[in-house]
Amino acid sequence: MIETFKHIQSSLEAMPHLLRLGRLFSETVLIEIDGNEFYLSFEKGHLVSVVEGPSRKTPWRFALRTDADSLNKFWQARPEPGFHDIFGLVKIGRGRIDGDILSLVKNLRFFKEVLTLARAKEELVA
């Protein structure tokens, strides 16, 4: 999973429109997958570090908690209904969002687009 977050990190640097969207976002976000914790630290829209937890010393602003199967479905090129969005995961009972919801909502488009950077690219069929 850490490789996927590293891929997101490198992909984000190649997306100037996302960096512009996140220019005011400097927070640490907790992504919990099947009880495994990953801390994504953003600085002015740049993903500066991805650290595997658990850690009681790392403060985070908000958390997305889900299972690996749901996240893999979320990262498909064309996710099925409910797996297309982080709030879709919550609605179908496969995810939970904790912490400072206002911080998430203020930066919602940026955060959602950053997570979709790991989506599989759809292959063109001739």
N, CA, C and O atoms as CSV, one atom per row, in Angstrom:
chain,resi,resn,atom,element,x,y,z
A,1,MET,N,N,0.826,-1.202,0.000
A,1,MET,CA,C,0.000,0.000,0.000
A,1,MET,C,C,0.867,1.261,0.000
A,1,MET,O,O,0.506,2.274,-0.598
A,2,ILE,N,N,1.989,1.186,0.663
A,2,ILE,CA,C,2.871,2.361,0.721
A,2,ILE,C,C,3.334,2.755,-0.680
A,2,ILE,O,O,3.541,3.936,-0.958
A,3,GLU,N,N,3.499,1.755,-1.574
A,3,GLU,CA,C,3.909,2.044,-2.949
A,3,GLU,C,C,2.831,2.847,-3.670
A,3,GLU,O,O,3.141,3.734,-4.465
A,4,THR,N,N,1.582,2.540,-3.397
A,4,THR,CA,C,0.475,3.272,-4.015
A,4,THR,C,C,0.495,4.728,-3.583
A,4,THR,O,O,0.289,5.624,-4.401
A,5,PHE,N,N,0.741,4.966,-2.299
A,5,PHE,CA,C,0.797,6.345,-1.817
A,5,PHE,C,C,2.019,7.074,-2.373
A,5,PHE,O,O,1.956,8.278,-2.623
A,6,LYS,N,N,3.111,6.369,-2.567
A,6,LYS,CA,C,4.294,6.974,-3.194
A,6,LYS,C,C,3.990,7.327,-4.655
A,6,LYS,O,O,4.452,8.349,-5.161
A,7,HIS,N,N,3.207,6.470,-5.327
A,7,HIS,CA,C,2.781,6.766,-6.703
A,7,HIS,C,C,1.916,8.032,-6.725
A,7,HIS,O,O,2.076,8.883,-7.600
A,8,ILE,N,N,1.007,8.148,-5.764
A,8,ILE,CA,C,0.180,9.351,-5.658
A,8,ILE,C,C,1.075,10.571,-5.457
A,8,ILE,O,O,0.854,11.621,-6.060
A,9,GLN,N,N,2.077,10.423,-4.610
A,9,GLN,CA,C,2.995,11.522,-4.317
A,9,GLN,C,C,3.704,12.000,-5.585
A,9,GLN,O,O,3.767,13.204,-5.836
A,10,SER,N,N,4.234,11.084,-6.380
A,10,SER,CA,C,4.939,11.473,-7.598
A,10,SER,C,C,3.971,11.995,-8.661
A,10,SER,O,O,4.312,12.920,-9.399
A,11,SER,N,N,2.782,11.423,-8.749
A,11,SER,CA,C,1.789,11.887,-9.722
A,11,SER,C,C,1.303,13.295,-9.399
A,11,SER,O,O,1.045,14.091,-10.301
A,12,LEU,N,N,1.180,13.595,-8.129
A,12,LEU,CA,C,0.710,14.915,-7.711
A,12,LEU,C,C,1.656,16.009,-8.176
A,12,LEU,O,O,1.213,17.089,-8.567
A,13,GLU,N,N,2.952,15.739,-8.136
A,13,GLU,CA,C,3.940,16.742,-8.542
A,13,GLU,C,C,3.834,17.080,-10.029
A,13,GLU,O,O,4.284,18.142,-10.457
A,14,ALA,N,N,3.244,16.187,-10.809
A,14,ALA,CA,C,3.089,16.414,-12.250
A,14,ALA,C,C,1.736,17.043,-12.593
A,14,ALA,O,O,1.395,17.172,-13.769
A,15,MET,N,N,0.973,17.429,-11.584
A,15,MET,CA,C,-0.364,17.986,-11.798
A,15,MET,C,C,-0.454,19.420,-11.267
A,15,MET,O,O,-0.878,19.628,-10.130
A,16,PRO,N,N,-0.063,20.401,-12.070
A,16,PRO,CA,C,-0.077,21.783,-11.581
A,16,PRO,C,C,-1.456,22.276,-11.145
A,16,PRO,O,O,-1.558,23.090,-10.228
A,17,HIS,N,N,-2.523,21.789,-11.796
A,17,HIS,CA,C,-3.856,22.242,-11.385
A,17,HIS,C,C,-4.202,21.745,-9.981
A,17,HIS,O,O,-4.874,22.451,-9.228
A,18,LEU,N,N,-3.755,20.542,-9.620
A,18,LEU,CA,C,-4.008,20.037,-8.268
A,18,LEU,C,C,-3.163,20.785,-7.241
A,18,LEU,O,O,-3.634,21.079,-6.142
A,19,LEU,N,N,-1.933,21.089,-7.592
A,19,LEU,CA,C,-1.077,21.847,-6.672
A,19,LEU,C,C,-1.671,23.233,-6.421
A,19,LEU,O,O,-1.573,23.768,-5.317
A,20,ARG,N,N,-2.281,23.803,-7.445
A,20,ARG,CA,C,-2.944,25.100,-7.271
A,20,ARG,C,C,-4.164,24.954,-6.362
A,20,ARG,O,O,-4.392,25.795,-5.493
A,21,LEU,N,N,-4.946,23.895,-6.557
A,21,LEU,CA,C,-6.117,23.654,-5.705
A,21,LEU,C,C,-5.720,23.471,-4.235
A,21,LEU,O,O,-6.429,23.914,-3.332
A,22,GLY,N,N,-4.588,22.819,-4.013
A,22,GLY,CA,C,-4.177,22.503,-2.644
A,22,GLY,C,C,-3.211,23.480,-2.027
A,22,GLY,O,O,-2.650,23.206,-0.966
A,23,ARG,N,N,-3.002,24.612,-2.663
A,23,ARG,CA,C,-1.976,25.546,-2.191
A,23,ARG,C,C,-2.198,26.046,-0.764
A,23,ARG,O,O,-1.254,26.512,-0.125
A,24,LEU,N,N,-3.421,25.958,-0.257
A,24,LEU,CA,C,-3.711,26.388,1.116
A,24,LEU,C,C,-3.841,25.210,2.081
A,24,LEU,O,O,-4.181,25.393,3.249
A,25,PHE,N,N,-3.569,24.006,1.586
A,25,PHE,CA,C,-3.738,22.797,2.399
A,25,PHE,C,C,-2.393,22.330,2.929
A,25,PHE,O,O,-1.554,21.835,2.176
A,26,SER,N,N,-2.197,22.489,4.220
A,26,SER,CA,C,-0.982,22.034,4.898
A,26,SER,C,C,-1.404,21.287,6.156
A,26,SER,O,O,-1.479,21.865,7.241
A,27,GLU,N,N,-1.675,20.014,5.999
A,27,GLU,CA,C,-2.176,19.180,7.097
A,27,GLU,C,C,-1.647,17.764,6.954
A,27,GLU,O,O,-1.115,17.382,5.911
A,28,THR,N,N,-1.803,16.991,8.026
A,28,THR,CA,C,-1.522,15.566,7.991
A,28,THR,C,C,-2.847,14.828,8.038
A,28,THR,O,O,-3.710,15.130,8.862
A,29,VAL,N,N,-2.999,13.858,7.146
A,29,VAL,CA,C,-4.232,13.084,7.017
A,29,VAL,C,C,-3.910,11.626,7.337
A,29,VAL,O,O,-2.890,11.095,6.899
A,30,LEU,N,N,-4.782,10.995,8.095
A,30,LEU,CA,C,-4.634,9.580,8.417
A,30,LEU,C,C,-5.507,8.766,7.473
A,30,LEU,O,O,-6.709,9.008,7.359
A,31,ILE,N,N,-4.894,7.804,6.800
A,31,ILE,CA,C,-5.639,6.835,5.996
A,31,ILE,C,C,-5.441,5.485,6.693
A,31,ILE,O,O,-4.322,4.978,6.780
A,32,GLU,N,N,-6.532,4.917,7.180
A,32,GLU,CA,C,-6.458,3.626,7.870
A,32,GLU,C,C,-7.106,2.560,6.994
A,32,GLU,O,O,-8.278,2.656,6.631
A,33,ILE,N,N,-6.310,1.536,6.664
A,33,ILE,CA,C,-6.775,0.461,5.794
A,33,ILE,C,C,-6.620,-0.852,6.543
A,33,ILE,O,O,-5.503,-1.293,6.813
A,34,ASP,N,N,-7.736,-1.469,6.875
A,34,ASP,CA,C,-7.730,-2.736,7.631
A,34,ASP,C,C,-6.908,-2.622,8.910
A,34,ASP,O,O,-6.208,-3.563,9.284
A,35,GLY,N,N,-6.986,-1.485,9.577
A,35,GLY,CA,C,-6.257,-1.279,10.826
A,35,GLY,C,C,-4.823,-0.811,10.645
A,35,GLY,O,O,-4.171,-0.451,11.625
A,36,ASN,N,N,-4.313,-0.806,9.412
A,36,ASN,CA,C,-2.962,-0.296,9.149
A,36,ASN,C,C,-3.046,1.203,8.883
A,36,ASN,O,O,-3.870,1.658,8.090
A,37,GLU,N,N,-2.188,1.961,9.552
A,37,GLU,CA,C,-2.251,3.411,9.455
A,37,GLU,C,C,-1.179,3.965,8.527
A,37,GLU,O,O,-0.038,3.505,8.515
A,38,PHE,N,N,-1.579,4.964,7.752
A,38,PHE,CA,C,-0.666,5.687,6.867
A,38,PHE,C,C,-0.928,7.175,7.062
A,38,PHE,O,O,-2.066,7.635,6.969
A,39,TYR,N,N,0.135,7.916,7.331
A,39,TYR,CA,C,0.030,9.346,7.561
A,39,TYR,C,C,0.544,10.081,6.331
A,39,TYR,O,O,1.720,9.974,5.983
A,40,LEU,N,N,-0.342,10.830,5.672
A,40,LEU,CA,C,0.013,11.603,4.496
A,40,LEU,C,C,0.142,13.053,4.928
A,40,LEU,O,O,-0.839,13.673,5.342
A,41,SER,N,N,1.344,13.592,4.834
A,41,SER,CA,C,1.593,14.974,5.241
A,41,SER,C,C,1.680,15.871,4.015
A,41,SER,O,O,2.525,15.679,3.141
A,42,PHE,N,N,0.796,16.847,3.971
A,42,PHE,CA,C,0.750,17.801,2.868
A,42,PHE,C,C,1.306,19.144,3.335
A,42,PHE,O,O,1.068,19.568,4.466
A,43,GLU,N,N,2.034,19.793,2.467
A,43,GLU,CA,C,2.556,21.138,2.734
A,43,GLU,C,C,2.273,21.987,1.498
A,43,GLU,O,O,2.889,21.802,0.448
A,44,LYS,N,N,1.337,22.915,1.638
A,44,LYS,CA,C,0.931,23.798,0.538
A,44,LYS,C,C,0.586,23.010,-0.723
A,44,LYS,O,O,0.972,23.390,-1.829
A,45,GLY,N,N,-0.138,21.919,-0.547
A,45,GLY,CA,C,-0.601,21.115,-1.660
A,45,GLY,C,C,0.341,20.007,-2.090
A,45,GLY,O,O,-0.064,19.110,-2.831
A,46,HIS,N,N,1.578,20.047,-1.648
A,46,HIS,CA,C,2.550,19.007,-1.988
A,46,HIS,C,C,2.481,17.897,-0.939
A,46,HIS,O,O,2.423,18.171,0.259
A,47,LEU,N,N,2.486,16.661,-1.390
A,47,LEU,CA,C,2.537,15.521,-0.467
A,47,LEU,C,C,4.003,15.310,-0.117
A,47,LEU,O,O,4.755,14.710,-0.886
A,48,VAL,N,N,4.404,15.810,1.053
A,48,VAL,CA,C,5.818,15.817,1.411
A,48,VAL,C,C,6.281,14.521,2.066
A,48,VAL,O,O,7.464,14.185,1.998
A,49,SER,N,N,5.372,13.792,2.696
A,49,SER,CA,C,5.792,12.524,3.280
A,49,SER,C,C,4.624,11.574,3.445
A,49,SER,O,O,3.479,11.978,3.648
A,50,VAL,N,N,4.954,10.298,3.350
A,50,VAL,CA,C,4.010,9.212,3.599
A,50,VAL,C,C,4.686,8.312,4.623
A,50,VAL,O,O,5.721,7.708,4.344
A,51,VAL,N,N,4.097,8.228,5.805
A,51,VAL,CA,C,4.699,7.475,6.893
A,51,VAL,C,C,3.728,6.393,7.338
A,51,VAL,O,O,2.544,6.650,7.558
A,52,GLU,N,N,4.252,5.177,7.466
A,52,GLU,CA,C,3.432,4.068,7.936
A,52,GLU,C,C,3.391,4.099,9.456
A,52,GLU,O,O,4.409,4.333,10.107
A,53,GLY,N,N,2.211,3.861,10.019
A,53,GLY,CA,C,2.034,3.882,11.460
A,53,GLY,C,C,2.017,2.480,12.016
A,53,GLY,O,O,2.466,1.549,11.348
A,54,PRO,N,N,1.520,2.308,13.198
A,54,PRO,CA,C,0.787,3.277,13.999
A,54,PRO,C,C,1.706,4.202,14.780
A,54,PRO,O,O,2.854,3.874,15.080
A,55,SER,N,N,1.164,5.360,15.096
A,55,SER,CA,C,1.906,6.340,15.880
A,55,SER,C,C,0.929,7.166,16.703
A,55,SER,O,O,0.001,7.771,16.165
A,56,ARG,N,N,1.142,7.181,17.972
A,56,ARG,CA,C,0.309,8.024,18.834
A,56,ARG,C,C,0.847,9.445,18.886
A,56,ARG,O,O,0.180,10.343,19.400
A,57,LYS,N,N,2.046,9.655,18.357
A,57,LYS,CA,C,2.675,10.974,18.407
A,57,LYS,C,C,2.382,11.830,17.182
A,57,LYS,O,O,2.627,13.036,17.195
A,58,THR,N,N,1.861,11.216,16.123
A,58,THR,CA,C,1.619,11.961,14.899
A,58,THR,C,C,0.208,12.554,14.923
A,58,THR,O,O,-0.773,11.814,14.864
A,59,PRO,N,N,0.101,13.880,15.008
A,59,PRO,CA,C,-1.234,14.488,14.990
A,59,PRO,C,C,-1.779,14.514,13.561
A,59,PRO,O,O,-1.029,14.740,12.612
A,60,TRP,N,N,-3.076,14.283,13.413
A,60,TRP,CA,C,-3.705,14.327,12.106
A,60,TRP,C,C,-4.963,15.171,12.186
A,60,TRP,O,O,-5.581,15.287,13.244
A,61,ARG,N,N,-5.335,15.759,11.055
A,61,ARG,CA,C,-6.495,16.659,11.016
A,61,ARG,C,C,-7.796,15.882,10.789
A,61,ARG,O,O,-8.789,16.120,11.476
A,62,PHE,N,N,-7.790,14.958,9.833
A,62,PHE,CA,C,-8.956,14.106,9.615
A,62,PHE,C,C,-8.475,12.749,9.124
A,62,PHE,O,O,-7.337,12.599,8.680
A,63,ALA,N,N,-9.364,11.760,9.212
A,63,ALA,CA,C,-8.990,10.384,8.872
A,63,ALA,C,C,-10.035,9.765,7.952
A,63,ALA,O,O,-11.233,10.017,8.079
A,64,LEU,N,N,-9.552,8.960,7.035
A,64,LEU,CA,C,-10.412,8.118,6.206
A,64,LEU,C,C,-10.081,6.687,6.590
A,64,LEU,O,O,-8.939,6.249,6.451
A,65,ARG,N,N,-11.078,5.959,7.073
A,65,ARG,CA,C,-10.880,4.579,7.511
A,65,ARG,C,C,-11.724,3.666,6.617
A,65,ARG,O,O,-12.926,3.872,6.453
A,66,THR,N,N,-11.070,2.657,6.046
A,66,THR,CA,C,-11.759,1.733,5.151
A,66,THR,C,C,-11.015,0.407,5.119
A,66,THR,O,O,-10.040,0.217,5.846
A,67,ASP,N,N,-11.472,-0.505,4.279
A,67,ASP,CA,C,-10.788,-1.793,4.135
A,67,ASP,C,C,-10.105,-1.849,2.769
A,67,ASP,O,O,-10.442,-1.079,1.870
A,68,ALA,N,N,-9.154,-2.754,2.618
A,68,ALA,CA,C,-8.347,-2.842,1.396
A,68,ALA,C,C,-9.196,-3.184,0.178
A,68,ALA,O,O,-8.959,-2.653,-0.907
A,69,ASP,N,N,-10.176,-4.055,0.341
A,69,ASP,CA,C,-11.028,-4.426,-0.789
A,69,ASP,C,C,-11.791,-3.211,-1.314
A,69,ASP,O,O,-11.885,-3.013,-2.525
A,70,SER,N,N,-12.329,-2.406,-0.417
A,70,SER,CA,C,-13.057,-1.200,-0.821
A,70,SER,C,C,-12.143,-0.219,-1.527
A,70,SER,O,O,-12.524,0.379,-2.533
A,71,LEU,N,N,-10.941,-0.052,-1.004
A,71,LEU,CA,C,-10.000,0.884,-1.610
A,71,LEU,C,C,-9.550,0.397,-2.989
A,71,LEU,O,O,-9.375,1.201,-3.905
A,72,ASN,N,N,-9.366,-0.905,-3.136
A,72,ASN,CA,C,-9.021,-1.453,-4.454
A,72,ASN,C,C,-10.150,-1.229,-5.452
A,72,ASN,O,O,-9.895,-0.931,-6.619
A,73,LYS,N,N,-11.398,-1.370,-5.003
A,73,LYS,CA,C,-12.540,-1.089,-5.879
A,73,LYS,C,C,-12.614,0.402,-6.197
A,73,LYS,O,O,-12.967,0.781,-7.314
A,74,PHE,N,N,-12.285,1.246,-5.223
A,74,PHE,CA,C,-12.263,2.698,-5.424
A,74,PHE,C,C,-11.227,3.080,-6.483
A,74,PHE,O,O,-11.444,4.015,-7.254
A,75,TRP,N,N,-10.110,2.364,-6.520
A,75,TRP,CA,C,-9.021,2.686,-7.429
A,75,TRP,C,C,-9.143,2.016,-8.802
A,75,TRP,O,O,-8.226,2.126,-9.616
A,76,GLN,N,N,-10.236,1.338,-9.069
A,76,GLN,CA,C,-10.449,0.788,-10.405
A,76,GLN,C,C,-10.722,1.926,-11.383
A,76,GLN,O,O,-11.145,3.010,-10.980
A,77,ALA,N,N,-10.480,1.677,-12.667
A,77,ALA,CA,C,-10.688,2.708,-13.689
A,77,ALA,C,C,-12.139,3.198,-13.699
A,77,ALA,O,O,-12.396,4.395,-13.823
A,78,ARG,N,N,-13.068,2.275,-13.568
A,78,ARG,CA,C,-14.494,2.619,-13.505
A,78,ARG,C,C,-15.094,1.947,-12.274
A,78,ARG,O,O,-15.633,0.844,-12.368
A,79,PRO,N,N,-15.002,2.608,-11.122
A,79,PRO,CA,C,-15.522,1.982,-9.902
A,79,PRO,C,C,-17.039,1.809,-9.950
A,79,PRO,O,O,-17.757,2.617,-10.539
A,80,GLU,N,N,-17.497,0.752,-9.325
A,80,GLU,CA,C,-18.938,0.520,-9.271
A,80,GLU,C,C,-19.581,1.512,-8.308
A,80,GLU,O,O,-18.891,2.101,-7.476
A,81,PRO,N,N,-20.890,1.703,-8.409
A,81,PRO,CA,C,-21.583,2.651,-7.535
A,81,PRO,C,C,-21.287,2.387,-6.057
A,81,PRO,O,O,-21.275,1.242,-5.605
A,82,GLY,N,N,-21.055,3.445,-5.335
A,82,GLY,CA,C,-20.710,3.349,-3.914
A,82,GLY,C,C,-19.217,3.371,-3.680
A,82,GLY,O,O,-18.755,3.794,-2.620
A,83,PHE,N,N,-18.457,2.917,-4.666
A,83,PHE,CA,C,-17.004,2.884,-4.539
A,83,PHE,C,C,-16.350,4.003,-5.357
A,83,PHE,O,O,-15.125,4.072,-5.460
A,84,HIS,N,N,-17.171,4.868,-5.929
A,84,HIS,CA,C,-16.679,5.923,-6.807
A,84,HIS,C,C,-16.190,7.154,-6.049
A,84,HIS,O,O,-15.528,8.011,-6.634
A,85,ASP,N,N,-16.504,7.257,-4.762
A,85,ASP,CA,C,-16.254,8.479,-4.004
A,85,ASP,C,C,-16.047,8.130,-2.532
A,85,ASP,O,O,-16.568,7.123,-2.055
A,86,ILE,N,N,-15.282,8.964,-1.805
A,86,ILE,CA,C,-15.060,8.657,-0.388
A,86,ILE,C,C,-16.355,8.727,0.417
A,86,ILE,O,O,-16.530,7.966,1.369
A,87,PHE,N,N,-17.265,9.629,0.047
A,87,PHE,CA,C,-18.540,9.684,0.750
A,87,PHE,C,C,-19.439,8.523,0.336
A,87,PHE,O,O,-20.310,8.112,1.103
A,88,GLY,N,N,-19.237,7.995,-0.862
A,88,GLY,CA,C,-19.939,6.786,-1.285
A,88,GLY,C,C,-19.553,5.610,-0.415
A,88,GLY,O,O,-20.400,4.798,-0.041
A,89,LEU,N,N,-18.246,5.515,-0.086
A,89,LEU,CA,C,-17.780,4.447,0.809
A,89,LEU,C,C,-18.464,4.540,2.172
A,89,LEU,O,O,-18.848,3.527,2.757
A,90,VAL,N,N,-18.610,5.762,2.665
A,90,VAL,CA,C,-19.267,5.966,3.963
A,90,VAL,C,C,-20.738,5.575,3.868
A,90,VAL,O,O,-21.278,4.916,4.756
A,91,LYS,N,N,-21.374,5.992,2.779
A,91,LYS,CA,C,-22.806,5.732,2.620
A,91,LYS,C,C,-23.132,4.240,2.572
A,91,LYS,O,O,-24.144,3.806,3.123
A,92,ILE,N,N,-22.276,3.455,1.914
A,92,ILE,CA,C,-22.552,2.013,1.831
A,92,ILE,C,C,-21.969,1.241,3.020
A,92,ILE,O,O,-22.020,0.011,3.044
A,93,GLY,N,N,-21.416,1.959,4.008
A,93,GLY,CA,C,-20.924,1.314,5.217
A,93,GLY,C,C,-19.546,0.696,5.090
A,93,GLY,O,O,-19.163,-0.129,5.919
A,94,ARG,N,N,-18.794,1.077,4.073
A,94,ARG,CA,C,-17.459,0.508,3.867
A,94,ARG,C,C,-16.356,1.494,4.217
A,94,ARG,O,O,-15.179,1.200,4.008
A,95,GLY,N,N,-16.715,2.657,4.745
A,95,GLY,CA,C,-15.721,3.649,5.128
A,95,GLY,C,C,-16.234,4.526,6.241
A,95,GLY,O,O,-17.430,4.561,6.530
A,96,ARG,N,N,-15.305,5.239,6.866
A,96,ARG,CA,C,-15.659,6.153,7.948
A,96,ARG,C,C,-14.711,7.346,7.886
A,96,ARG,O,O,-13.519,7.191,7.621
A,97,ILE,N,N,-15.247,8.527,8.131
A,97,ILE,CA,C,-14.434,9.735,8.155
A,97,ILE,C,C,-14.502,10.292,9.563
A,97,ILE,O,O,-15.587,10.501,10.106
A,98,ASP,N,N,-13.339,10.532,10.154
A,98,ASP,CA,C,-13.255,11.053,11.521
A,98,ASP,C,C,-12.443,12.340,11.532
A,98,ASP,O,O,-11.732,12.653,10.577
A,99,GLY,N,N,-12.560,13.070,12.618
A,99,GLY,CA,C,-11.722,14.245,12.815
A,99,GLY,C,C,-12.394,15.534,12.371
A,99,GLY,O,O,-13.613,15.680,12.453
A,100,ASP,N,N,-11.577,16.461,11.902
A,100,ASP,CA,C,-12.023,17.801,11.526
A,100,ASP,C,C,-12.667,17.770,10.142
A,100,ASP,O,O,-11.989,17.937,9.128
A,101,ILE,N,N,-13.963,17.557,10.112
A,101,ILE,CA,C,-14.698,17.462,8.854
A,101,ILE,C,C,-14.647,18.787,8.099
A,101,ILE,O,O,-14.628,18.791,6.868
A,102,LEU,N,N,-14.624,19.908,8.813
A,102,LEU,CA,C,-14.566,21.219,8.163
A,102,LEU,C,C,-13.298,21.356,7.319
A,102,LEU,O,O,-13.340,21.895,6.213
A,103,SER,N,N,-12.190,20.876,7.834
A,103,SER,CA,C,-10.939,20.913,7.076
A,103,SER,C,C,-11.046,20.070,5.808
A,103,SER,O,O,-10.543,20.463,4.755
A,104,LEU,N,N,-11.696,18.916,5.907
A,104,LEU,CA,C,-11.911,18.074,4.735
A,104,LEU,C,C,-12.797,18.785,3.718
A,104,LEU,O,O,-12.475,18.825,2.531
A,105,VAL,N,N,-13.902,19.341,4.179
A,105,VAL,CA,C,-14.857,19.968,3.268
A,105,VAL,C,C,-14.249,21.201,2.598
A,105,VAL,O,O,-14.519,21.463,1.426
A,106,LYS,N,N,-13.440,21.953,3.324
A,106,LYS,CA,C,-12.780,23.125,2.733
A,106,LYS,C,C,-11.852,22.733,1.587
A,106,LYS,O,O,-11.655,23.508,0.652
A,107,ASN,N,N,-11.289,21.547,1.657
A,107,ASN,CA,C,-10.323,21.074,0.665
A,107,ASN,C,C,-10.812,19.820,-0.031
A,107,ASN,O,O,-10.011,18.995,-0.472
A,108,LEU,N,N,-12.110,19.674,-0.131
A,108,LEU,CA,C,-12.712,18.429,-0.604
A,108,LEU,C,C,-12.287,18.064,-2.026
A,108,LEU,O,O,-11.874,16.931,-2.275
A,109,ARG,N,N,-12.384,18.999,-2.946
A,109,ARG,CA,C,-12.031,18.670,-4.332
A,109,ARG,C,C,-10.567,18.245,-4.434
A,109,ARG,O,O,-10.240,17.273,-5.114
A,110,PHE,N,N,-9.694,18.980,-3.753
A,110,PHE,CA,C,-8.270,18.643,-3.778
A,110,PHE,C,C,-8.034,17.234,-3.234
A,110,PHE,O,O,-7.371,16.423,-3.881
A,111,PHE,N,N,-8.570,16.941,-2.055
A,111,PHE,CA,C,-8.322,15.652,-1.414
A,111,PHE,C,C,-8.894,14.499,-2.233
A,111,PHE,O,O,-8.241,13.469,-2.393
A,112,LYS,N,N,-10.111,14.668,-2.751
A,112,LYS,CA,C,-10.717,13.603,-3.545
A,112,LYS,C,C,-9.930,13.359,-4.829
A,112,LYS,O,O,-9.732,12.209,-5.223
A,113,GLU,N,N,-9.483,14.413,-5.478
A,113,GLU,CA,C,-8.716,14.236,-6.717
A,113,GLU,C,C,-7.344,13.630,-6.439
A,113,GLU,O,O,-6.835,12.862,-7.255
A,114,VAL,N,N,-6.743,13.962,-5.310
A,114,VAL,CA,C,-5.455,13.361,-4.954
A,114,VAL,C,C,-5.629,11.851,-4.771
A,114,VAL,O,O,-4.814,11.075,-5.269
A,115,LEU,N,N,-6.665,11.430,-4.073
A,115,LEU,CA,C,-6.884,9.993,-3.873
A,115,LEU,C,C,-7.156,9.263,-5.179
A,115,LEU,O,O,-6.811,8.089,-5.308
A,116,THR,N,N,-7.761,9.926,-6.140
A,116,THR,CA,C,-8.058,9.254,-7.403
A,116,THR,C,C,-6.834,9.165,-8.313
A,116,THR,O,O,-6.913,8.544,-9.373
A,117,LEU,N,N,-5.726,9.755,-7.942
A,117,LEU,CA,C,-4.506,9.646,-8.751
A,117,LEU,C,C,-4.020,8.196,-8.852
A,117,LEU,O,O,-3.273,7.856,-9.769
A,118,ALA,N,N,-4.434,7.355,-7.929
A,118,ALA,CA,C,-4.029,5.942,-7.956
A,118,ALA,C,C,-4.976,5.092,-8.788
A,118,ALA,O,O,-4.765,3.888,-8.935
A,119,ARG,N,N,-6.027,5.716,-9.339
A,119,ARG,CA,C,-6.966,4.944,-10.152
A,119,ARG,C,C,-6.280,4.382,-11.369
A,119,ARG,O,O,-5.435,5.028,-11.988
A,120,ALA,N,N,-6.661,3.157,-11.704
A,120,ALA,CA,C,-6.114,2.504,-12.898
A,120,ALA,C,C,-6.565,3.286,-14.125
A,120,ALA,O,O,-7.699,3.759,-14.203
A,121,LYS,N,N,-5.669,3.404,-15.055
A,121,LYS,CA,C,-5.996,4.066,-16.309
A,121,LYS,C,C,-6.754,3.073,-17.176
A,121,LYS,O,O,-6.369,1.911,-17.303
A,122,GLU,N,N,-7.826,3.548,-17.760
A,122,GLU,CA,C,-8.632,2.674,-18.603
A,122,GLU,C,C,-7.917,2.440,-19.934
A,122,GLU,O,O,-7.459,3.376,-20.589
A,123,GLU,N,N,-7.839,1.202,-20.300
A,123,GLU,CA,C,-7.192,0.863,-21.573
A,123,GLU,C,C,-8.164,1.097,-22.716
A,123,GLU,O,O,-9.352,0.791,-22.615
A,124,LEU,N,N,-7.641,1.643,-23.801
A,124,LEU,CA,C,-8.467,1.900,-24.971
A,124,LEU,C,C,-8.664,0.606,-25.740
A,124,LEU,O,O,-7.710,-0.134,-25.979
A,125,VAL,N,N,-9.887,0.339,-26.123
A,125,VAL,CA,C,-10.193,-0.852,-26.879
A,125,VAL,C,C,-10.401,-0.431,-28.335
A,125,VAL,O,O,-11.192,0.469,-28.617
A,126,ALA,N,N,-9.698,-1.076,-29.247
A,126,ALA,CA,C,-9.793,-0.703,-30.668
A,126,ALA,C,C,-11.010,-1.290,-31.314
A,126,ALA,O,O,-11.241,-1.076,-32.504
